[in-house]
């Protein structure tokens, strides 16, 4: 209902605002008619601007007092201008409100779809993610809707009304102006096509010489070491001259388009003015001076709505592309479902088994390729890979954010795809370093808004995760609102809040994406103590970012090209795996950022 009301109001306002433009032009024509009559000393009984634009003025109040009539027409023009400005403001506001309403509905659908799909963006890939759709793409659609509703109705009505005035004054001159406008548009299209080809040609030529100049510049120290005045061949000066010449040709090609188009417009305007002048000066005149003024102003004013109409196809093209991306996302079905006879999943006690598991991202790249391995339960495990996407993507499999392309994942011999989804995510919890905090109170962050958890339980969970002291130092304790735009916590503090949330649910499997190392040793010790505490009585899988975490793991799983490359402790893998030693040096060595000069 609200959307229809918004669109109806903008159509009414747009049409009304557009109709004011020809009225202002006609008012100007009447002022000119009055001034011409005053100059010639003959005030006509009828005002005639064209065959269909005329009327009687002899019965006007105060007819014969040209000064008063002039003042009245000027006041009418001022009133019409005020009305035009007011309706223009209301129209722009109505257009923006209607566009924002559509964008709001679309953003709501994207938000709901993101909930339905879950965090399957852990798989990565080239497709547009919900954040991009929500921000950039919805903004493009909003701008396109605003452009569309400004053109239809306002610009279209204004153009039609102004051209109607022009045709009413003199159909042949109006037709001539339309033909000239079509000719200019054709010239512009041809010039633009020619310019794009020439500009690209000269730009490519300039790039070739630019690359040669850089090569010569890089070889200058070598040439200087041999005492040479220039690089062998002495082509630097020649390449520099050609580079600048081709840049100049590129700029000249652009300038020629603007200059030629301007020349075409001036020639057309001059020709039209000449034809109008002949009509005014002919005997009898085919066009009066006031009519010529109204015709000229109408044609000039018609340029502005016409330019908006000509810009619209590009906005529509962008909107169609973006809308296709948005609706493709909205049409996607969730990657996981629940089996018809699914049963609750018991606590993990023995092992996690990957049986010929294949997992591909949205681009078809295989992160796991028929991988088979077993992870023992009740241990502190670390998973690393030669690429940094695979460990987190594998973690998403364990909590069923998505299912593998093929293969089975079993907890204690039971396939998790045949268990109820809520019990899978109750037994397996993933804590990621990004997005671990909601905007809300600390209590709501830990309890996730569930009323079943008491304040005592929330407090005990925060104490076990070493987060209680953090909460006590906040301005309002557990009622302090935290988040990206409120009180902000350090990454390690956010992680401890997230660990409190996980402990409150008592999962049998906790997967933890480790944040970067805290800045001080004391904070590092607190984080390590929190991780050690949450590991008690459950299986802990770490996605490590610190060397100390690798050393503390009971077993490390190294993945490479979709398969398990090696398994063992840190000490064992350092001795037996060249790949592990390389990854350890590149990602975990404490001196990896030190530059040696």
N, C-alpha and C positions, 0 to 999 in steps of 0.2 A: 504494500500500500504506500509506504513512505517513498519507495523508489519511483513509483508511477507518479506520485505527486511532485517529486523533484523534477522529473523529466517534463511533466506537463507545464510546470511553472517556467522552466527554462525555455521551452518552445514558445510560450506566450510572451515572455519577456524579450526573447531574441527577435521574434517577429515584430513586436511593437517597437523595439529599439531600432531595428532596421528601417521601419517605415518613417522614422523621424528624420533620417538623412535626406531623402528627397524633399520632404517638407521644408527643411532648412535651406536646401538649394533653391526651391521655388520662392521662398521668402526673400532670399538674396536677389533673385531675378526681379521680384516686385520692387525692391528698393532701387535697383538699377533702372527699372522702367519709370519709377517716380522721378529719379534724378534726371533722366533723359528728357522727360516731359517738362520738368522745371527749367532745364537748359534751353529747350526749344520754345518754351512759352506756350506749349499746347499740351494740356493735361487731358488724356483721352477719357472718353466715357467708359470704355471697356479695356480691360487688360488682356493682351493677347501675346502669349509666348510661343504658341505653335497651334497647329490645326486642332489639337485636342487638349491644349493647356490654355484656357482662357476663362474670362468671367467678367461680370459687370461691376464697375467701381463707382458709377455715378450716384448710386444710392448709399455709398459709404457715409457714415457720420463724418461731419466736418470735411466733406468733399470740397476740394478747392484750396484747402489749407495744407499745402504740401509739407510744410514744416511739421505740423501735427501728425500727418499721415506717415511721414518718415520716422518720427519718434515712435509711433504705434507699431510700425513694421519692425523697427529695431528692438523694441520691447518684446514683440512676439518672437523674434529670433533669439533673444536672450533667454526667454522662457523655454523655448524649444531646446536650447543648448543645455539649460539646467536639467530639463526632463531627460534629455539624451544622456547626460552624465550620470544621473541617478539610476536610470534603467540599465545603463551599461554596468554600473557597479553591482546592481542586484542580479543582472544576468551572469556576470563573471562569478559571483558568489554561488548562484544556483548551479552553474556548470561544475564548479569545484566540488560542491556538496554532492552532486549526483555521481561524479567520478570517484570521489572518496568513498561513497557508499558502496559502489561496485568493488573498489579495491579492498574495502574492509571485509566484504563478503568473501572475496577471493582469498584474502589472507586467512580468514577463519577456516576456509576449506583446506588450505595448505597446512594449517596448524593441526586440524583434525586428522588429515591424511598422514602427517608426520607421526602422530600418535599411533595410528593404525599400522603403519609400516614398521615402527620401531627404529632403533639406531642402525639400520642396515648400511649407513654411510661408512661403517668401519671397513667395508669392502673397497671403498675408493672407487676410482673409475672416472670417466670423462663426463658423465651425465651431470646436469645441473642439480645441486643439492637444495634442500628446503630453504636454507638460509639465503641462498642467492635468489631463489624464486620469490621469497618473502620480501626481499629488499629491492634488488636491482630490477628484476623482471616486473614486479608489480608496479614499480615506479614508472617503467617504460609504458606499461598498459595505462596507467593513470594519465600520463602526459598525452597519449594517443586519444584517449576518451575526451580529454579536455579539448584537444585540437578538433576532434570530430564534431563535438557539440557546439563549438564556436562557429564552425563552418555551417553546419546544419542544425539550427535554422538561420542564425544571424547573418553570416556572410553571404549565404545563398539568397536570402530574402533581400538583403541590401543591394546585391549585384543586380538581381532581377528588377527591383524597384527603380534603381538608377538608370538601367538600360531602358526600362519602360518610359521614363521621363524623356530620355534621349530620343527614342523612336517616336514619341508623341510630338516632340518639337520638330524633328525632320527625319523621317525614316531612312532617306538615302544617305544622309551624313552619318547617322547612327550605324547603318549597315557598313559604310566605308570604314568606320572606326573598328568595328568587329573584325572585318577582313584584315585590316592593318595589324590588329592584335594577334590574329592567327598567324600572320606572316612573321611577326617578331618572335612568337613562340617557336615556330618552325626553325627560324634562324638560330635561336638560342639552343635548341636541341641539337642541331647539326654542329654548332660551334663547340658545345660541351663534349660531344663524342670525339670530334677532331682533337680538341685540347687534351683530353685524357690520354689519347694515344701518343701524342707528341710529348707531353710531359713525362709519361712513363718511359718513352724512348730515351729522352735526354737524361732522365734521372738514372737509368741503367748505365748509360755511357759515363756519366759523372762518377758513379760508384766504382766502375772499373779503374778509372784514373786515381780515385781516392785510395783504393786498395794498393795501387802501385806506389803512391806517395808514402803510405804507411810502411811498406816494405823498404823503400829507400831510407826512410827515417830510422827504422830499426837497424839498418846496415851501416848507418853513418859512423858509429863508434869503430866498427871493424875497418872501414875505409880510412878513418883518421889514424888508426894504429899503424897503417902502412904508409902514412904520410901523403895520402891522396887528397887532392882538393875537392873531390866529389866521388860519389859511388861510381863504380865502373859503368861505362856507357853514357854517363852524364845526362841521364834522361829526366832528372828531377825537375828542372826548370820547365822542360817541355810538358811533362805530365801536369805540373802545377798550372801552367797556362791553359792546357786543354780542360782541366777540371773546372777552372773558373769560367772558361768560355761556355762549357756545357751547362753549368749552373745558370749562367746568364741566358742561354737559349731556353732553358726550362722556365725561368721567370718571364721571359719575353713571350713565350707561348701562352702563359696565363694572362699576361697583360693584353695580348692581342684579342683574346676572347672578350674581355671587359670593354676594350676600346671599340671593337667591331659592333658589339651589342649596343653600346651607347650611341654609336653613330647611326645604327639602324633605328633606334628609338627617336633620335633627334630628326632624322630624315622623315620618319613617319609623322611625327608631331608637326614638323614644318609643312609637310604636304597637307595634312588635315587642316592646319591653321589657314593655309592659302585657300583651300576650297571653301572654308567657312567665310573667309574674307570676301571672296568673289560673291558668295550668296548674300552677304550683308550689303555689298556695294552695288549689286545688280539693280536694274530698274524694270519692274518693281522689285524690291528686295525679297529674296527667297527666305531671309532670316533677319529678324530685327536684332539690334545690338543687345537688348536684355536677353533675348532667346539664345543668342550666341554665347553670352556669359553663362547662362544656365546650362547649355549644352557642354561647354568646356569644363565647367566645375563638376558636372555629373560624370563626365568621362574620367576626370582626374580622381574623383572620389571612388569610382568603380575599380581603380587600380588596387586599392587596399583589400577589399574582400576577394578580388581575383587572385592576389598574391597568396592569401591564406588558403584558398581553394587549391592552388597549384602546389603548395607545400604539403597538403594533406596526404597524397599517395605514399610519400616516404614514411610518414608516421604510421599509416595503416599497414604498410609492409612490415615495419618493425613490430607492430602490435600483433600481426598474424604469426610471425615467427615466435614471439614470446608466448602468445596464447597457446600455440602448439606445444611448447615445452611445458607450460603449466598444466594443461589438460592431459598430457602424456603422464605427468607425475600423478595427477589426481586419479587417473584410470588404472594405475598400478595396483595390483593386489598384494596383500601382505605375503611376505616370503615364508611365513610359518603358519601352520594351522594345528588344530588339535584333532587327534584321531577319534573316530566314533566311539570306541570303547576304551578310551584312555583311562589309566588308573594313576593314583598318586605315586610319586617317586619317593622311595625311602632314602634315608641318609646314606651318603657315600661312605663305605667302610673298607673296600678292598682295592679297587682299581678303576681307572678310566681307560677304555679301549677305543682306539681309532682303527677301524677296519676298512681298508682300501678307500679312504676318504679323499674325495676330490672337491676342491673349492675354487671357483673362478670369480673374478671381479666382474663388474658390469661390462668391461671391455673384452671379456673373454680370456684375460690373462690368468693362468692357473697359479694360485698361491699354494695350494696343496694338490698333488698329483698322485692319486691312489696311494696315499700315505697310510702305513700301518705301524702302530706302535702302542705301547701300554705305559700309562703313568701310574705308579703305585700310590695308593691313598695314604693319608696321614703323614705326608712328608712335605718338606719345603722345597718346591720345584721352581726352576727358572727356565723360561723359554726365550731364546733369541733366534734370529735368522739373518741370513746374508742381506735380505731386504727388510726394511723397518716396518712394512705394512703387515706382513704375515703373522707375527705374534698376536697383535691386537685382533686381526681377523679370525684367528683360531680361537681366541677368547670369546668372540661373539658366537661361535658355534656351541661352546659349552653352556652358555646361558640361553641358547636358542633365539638369538636375535634374528637368525636366519638358519636355514638348513643347508647341508652340503649339497653340491651338485650331484654327487653319488657317494655311496658308502654309508657306513653306520658308525654312530658314536654311542657307546654303552657305558653306563654306570653300574658296576658290579654285575655285568653281564646282561643288563636290561637296557634296551634301546630307548634313548631319551625322547625320540620322536613319537613314541607310543605312550608317553606319560603326559599327565595333565600339565598344561603350560605354566599354571601358577605354582605348582609344586616344583617344577624344574627350576624356575626362577627364585623359588624360595630356598632350594637346596644349593644353588649355584648363584653367587652374587659377583658382579664385575664392578670394581671401583676404578674409574678412569681419572687421570690427572686433569683432564679438561672437562669442564662442566660438572664438577662434583658438588657445587653449591647452588641451591635455588635461591631466588630472591624472596626472603621471608625471615622469620625469627629463627634463632638457633634451635629452639625446641621443635619448630615445624620442620626444620631441615633434618633433624635426627629422626623424628617420628614420622616424617612425610605426611603430616596431617592426619594420621590414623589415630582415632580416639581410643583405640584399645590399649595403647601404651601409656602407662602412668608417668607422672613427673619423676618418681623414684627410679623407674626403669630407665628413663632417658638419662638421668644423672649418673646411674651406675654404668651405663654403656659409655658415657663420655669419660668417666674415670678410668675404665679399662683401656680405652683407646688413647689415654694420655691427652685428652682434649679438655678436661675439666678446668685446669688452670687457665687455658686460653679463654674459656667462656667467662670465668670469674674476672678476668681483666677487661672484659668488654663493658661498655657504659651501662647496659641494662641487663647483664647476665644472659640468661636463657631467652629473655624476651627481646634482646637486641636484634634488629633487622640487619641481615648481612646479604651480600650479593654484589654484583658488578657495579651497581649504581648506589649502593648503600655503604655500610662498613665493610671494607675489603680486607680479606685475610691473605696471608702469605700462602704459597702453594702447599707447603708442608702442614700449615694449620688447617687449610681446607681439606687436605687428605685425612687428617685426624678426625675432623667432623664427619667426613664420609665413612671412615672406619667405625665411628660410633653408630652410625646408621646401620651398617652391616652387622655389627655385633648385636644390635637390638633384635635382629631377625634370626640370629644364630644359624647361619648356613653351614652345611658340611663341606662346601667348597667355596673358597674365597679367591678370586682372581684380582690381582692388584697391579695396576699400571703405575709404576713408581715415578714420582716427580723428580725433577732435578735436585741435586744435593742442597740442603739448606745452607745459608751463609755462614753459620757459626757451628763450632763443634758441639756446643750444648744443645742446639736445636737438632743437629744430626743425631745425637744420642737419644733425644726424646722421640724422634721419628723411628729410630731403630727399636726402641723399647716398645713403642706402640705396635709396630709390625710383629715383634716377637710375641706380644700378648695376644694379638688376634690369631696368630698361628696355632695357639694351644687348642688341642682337641679337634682340629679340622685339617683338611688338605689346603695348603696355600700355594697358589701358582703366581709367581712374580714375573712381570715384564720389566726387567731391570734397566736402570740408567746409571747405576753406580758399581764400581768394582767391588766394594765391600759386600754388596748384595750377591754378586756372583760367588764370592768366596764363602758366604754363609749358606748357600743353597745345598741341600742334600743331593740334588741331582740337577744337571743342566741338560736341556734338550736343544740341540743345534739343528735348525732347519736350513736347507739349501736347495733351491730349484724344485720346491714342492715335496721334498723327501727329507726324512731324518738323516742328517749327515753324521751325527755323533751324539752319544749320550754319556754322561759321567760327571764327576765332580770337577771343580775348577782346576785343581792340581792335575787330575788325569787328562783333561782336555788340553791343557797347556803343553803337556808332554806329547800327546798323540795326534793332535789336529793342527795342521798348518792354517786352515781356514779359521779356526777358533782363535789362534794366536793373532792372526791378522785383524779379526773383528775386535778382539780385546784391545789391541794397540790403537786402532782407529777410533773406537767409541768409548772405551773405558779407561785408557791410560791417563793418569792425572796430569801428565805433561803434554797431552796431545795438542793443546792450544798454544804451547810455548814455541815461538819462532826462533830459530837458530840462525844468527847472521854470520 
